[in-house]
Amino acid sequence: MLSFIFKSKPNYINFGLLVYRLALGISMFYHGYLKYLSGAEGLYKVGAMLAPLGVPGGYEILGTMAAYAEMIGGVLIVIGLFTRIGSLLLIGTLAIVRRKKESGRQKPESDRHRWQRDDCPNLQQVLV
C-alpha cells in the first residue's frame, strides 16, 4: 500500500484522473438514467425547460436526447472509449443547462456585481 502512495508522480496523477473519470461518468449516466426512467411525462418536462430559450415544441424528443446524451456520454467516459465524443455530448448538454440558468435569472442593476451564494463561478471567473 505504501509503495503505491510513494510511487512516481505520473502513476499517482493517472490514478487521480481515473477517479475523476469514473465519478463524472457514473454520475452523468445515473442522471440521464433517472431522466429516462421518468417516462414520457418526465422527458416532456425536461424538454419543456427549453421553452424560455425560444424552443417552440418537440419537448419530449429534446428530453429524450438529453437523457441519451448523458447516458451514452457517461458510459463512454467510464469505459475510456471515444472520450472526446462522450465529453462533447456532456458538454453540449451542460452548456444548454447553463444557458437556461443564465437566461432565467434577471438581477437588479445594483446587485449585478455582488457575489451571491446561489451563483456558481464559471471557468472564466475561476481562472481570473
Disulfide bonds with the S-S distance in Angstrom:
none
